[in-house]
Amino acid sequence: MNETVRTDIVGSALAVTIDRPRARNAVDAEVARGIADAVDRLEADPGLRVGVLTGAGGTFCAGMDLKAAARGEQVSVPGKGFAGLAEARTAKPLIAAVEGHALGGGFELALACDLVVAAEGARFALPEVKRGLIAGGGGVVRLPRRVPHHLAMELLLTGRAITAERARELGLVNRLTPDGQALPAALELAEEIAANAPLALAAVKRTVRRADGASEPEAFAAQTAEIGTLLRSADFAEGVRAFTEKREPRWSGR
C-alpha cells in the first residue's frame, strides 16, 4: 500500500495524486514507485482512458527530495526514469494538473505529460544549475523541443521561475484556471479526450513520438502504417456507424 501516491477513478480517468504536502510533494523512492505503479494501472485497465497527475496541498511537486537522494534512495524506476514517469512510453494521454510550485523534477513531470492545466498562481522552474546539477529528468531534453531555443536556454541557464501566465504564453500550458481549480479543469479535459476512440488516441501518441526527430518521409510512413491499422479496426467501423446513425459511439478498443 503506497501512502504517498493516491489514485482515484473519476469516470474514465485515473487521477494520480502525489500526497507528501509536508515535503511539498518532493519525489522520494516511494513516490517514484507509486507513480510507476499508477502508470502501469492506467495502461493495463481498458476502462481507463486518460491519466491526470497532480499534487496534494496546493503544490504540484518540488522535484527530487534531496534528503532522500542523500540517503541513497532511488528516485528513478528502471525503464520509466525519474519519478517513474520521465522516460515512460505511455499509450494513454496524460494531463498534468498544476497548483503552486512545479520545480525541477516537478516541472519535468509536467513536461512528461501530454497536456498541462495550471492554476494562475502556479510557478515553473528548472533550478538545478543553482545546485550544481542539470535538469536530468527530461528538462534539458524536452524544454528546447517545446519552446524556442533561446527561451529554453534562458530558463535552463538561469534557473529562474516563470508564472503560469508566462508558461501559457510560451505554449507550455493548455489551460489556465483560478487557484484550486486545476484538477477539476484537467478532469473535464480528460472526459473530453476519453470520449474519443482509444485506439486512435494511442495512435496519435505513437505517431507524434515517432515523428520527433524523424525525416518527413519517415514520419509520413509511420503515420500511414497507423492509419492502415485503424482503418481495419472495429472502432473505426463503429465510428462510421455512429456518425451515420447520429448517436454517440460505443468504443470497444479493438
N, C-alpha and C positions, 0 to 999 in steps of 0.2 A: 504494500500500500504506500504510494508516494504522497507525502503530505505537503510537498512544496509545489506540485503542479496539479491543478484541479481540471477535470474535464466534465463538460455538461453538454448533453444533446439538446439542441434547440432547432426543432423542425428537422431539416436535412443537414444542418450544420453541426460541427463539433467545436464548441467553444473551449479553448485551452487557456487556462489562467495560471500564470506564474504567481505563486502565493507565498512570497517572502517579503512582505511590506516593510518589516523592520530592517531588512538588508537592502531596501529599495529594489527588491526582486533581482538582485545580482545572481549570476549563474554560478552555482557550485556543482559538484558531481551529481547530486540528487536531482537538481533541476535539469541538468543535461539529460540524464536518463529518463526523467519524467516527460520531457518534450519529445525525445526519441520514441518512447512508448506511445505517446499520444499520436504522433505521426503514423506509426505503424497501425494503430487502431483505425485512424481515418482512412488509410489506404486499403485496409482489409475489409472494412464494412461497406457493402454495396448500398446500404441505406443512407450512408453519409456522403454528401456530395461536395462540401466545402469546409475548410478549416478556418477558424478565427483565433488568432493568438493575441492575448492581452496580458496585462499585469494587474495585480490587486493593489488596493490602497492608493489609487491616484497616480501611480508611477508605472510606466511600461517596463523598463528594465535598465538598470545602471551598468550593465555589461558584466564582465568577468568578476567574480568575487576574488579579489586579490589575496585576501586572507586564506581562502580555501586553496588557491593556487600555491601559496607559500607553504601550505601544509602538504603539498604534493597531490592534491585531488585532481583528477582528470575531468576537465570541463568540456572535453570533446568526446564524441562517440564514434568508434570506428565505422567508416562508411557514411557517416552523417555529419561529421565535423563538429565545429563549435556549437555548444548548446543542443546537440542532437538535431540540428536543422541546417546550419550554414552551408553544408555540402550535400544535403539530401536531395535526391532526384524524385520529387513527388509528382504523381499523376494528377492529383486533385488540386483545385485552386486554393490558395492560402491568402488570407487577409490579415493584416496587422491592424489592431485597434489600439492606437497610441494615446495615452494620457500622460501628462507630466514628462519626465525625462526618458529619452531613448539615447543613452550614452554609450559610446564604444560598442561593445558587443550587442547592446540593446538596439542601436541604430543598425547594426549588421543583421540582426534578426528581422527588422523591418525590411531591409534590402533583400532578404532571402524570401520574402513573401511576394505574391503577385500583385497585390493591391495594398494601399495604405490609407486608412481612415484616421485622422488625427484631430484631437481637440485643440481649440485655439491656443490653449496655454501650454501645449507640448513644446519640447525643445529637443533638437537633434544635434549630436556632436560625435566626432571621432577624435578624442583627445589623447590617443595612445602615444603620440610623439612627445607629449609633455611628461611621459613616464619612461621614455627611452625605448618605446616599442613602436610597431606599426599596427594598423588595423588589419590583423591577420585572419579575422573571421569572415572575410568577404568584402570588407570596406575598400581596401586598396584595389581589389579586382573589380567589384561591381560598380562603385560610385562613378568612375570615369566612363562607364558604359551607359550611365543613366543621365548624366549632366555633362555640359561642355567641359572639355579638358581643363581649361584654366580655372573654372569654378571648382571642379573636383579637387584640383591640386591645392587651391586655397584652403579648402576645408581640411584636407589631409595634412598639409604642412603647418597650418596654424593651430589645429585642434579647436578652432572657435565653434561655439554653438550657434545654431540658427533657429529662428522661430518656426512654428508650424506654417505661418503665412508665407515665409520665405521659402520653406520647403515645397509648398504648393506652387509658388512661382517658378521654382526650378523643375517642376514636374515630378517631384518625389512623393507627393501626396495627392490622392484622388479626390478626397472629400474632407472639408473642414467642418467641425461641429462645435457647439458650445461645450465648455468643460463638463465632463461627466457623461457625455452622450456619444463618445466614440464607439463603445461596444454596441449599443443599440443600432447605431447607424451602420456599423460593419455587419451586424446580423441581418439587417434589412437588405444590404447589398448582397450578402450571401444567399438570401432567399431568392433574389432576382436571378443570380447566377445559377442556382440549383434548379431552377425551372427549365433549364436547357438540357440538351441531351448529354449524358455523362461521357459517352464515347467521344463526342465532338469536343467537349471541354478538355479531355485528356489529349486529344489530337492537337488542339491549339497549343497546349503547353509543350508538347514534343516538337512541333514544327518550329515554334519560336526558339526553343533551345537549340535545335539543330541548325537553324539559320544564323545563329550568333557566331560570327567569325567565318562562316562558310561563304563560298563564292555564290553569285546569283544563280548560276545553273545548278549548283549543288542544292541550294535552298529550294528551288522550284522542283527539283527531282524528289526531295523529301516530302514536299507538300503534295505532289502528285500521288505518291505512294499512300499517304494518309487519306487523301480524298478517295482513292480507289477502295481502300478498306472500308471507309464509311459508307460508300455507295452500296456495298454488299451487306450492310448491317440491318438487323431488324429494326433498330431505332430510326434509321433513315426512312424505311418503309412506313413506320408508324408516324413519323413526322409529316410525310406527304399525305397519309390518310387523314390525320388530324386537321391538316390545313384544308383539305377538300371538304371534310365533314364539319368544319368550323367549330372545332372543340379543342380542348387542351390535350396535348399528347400524353400518353402513358408510357414512359420510358422503361425499358427492361434492362438496359446496359448490355445488350447483345447485338 
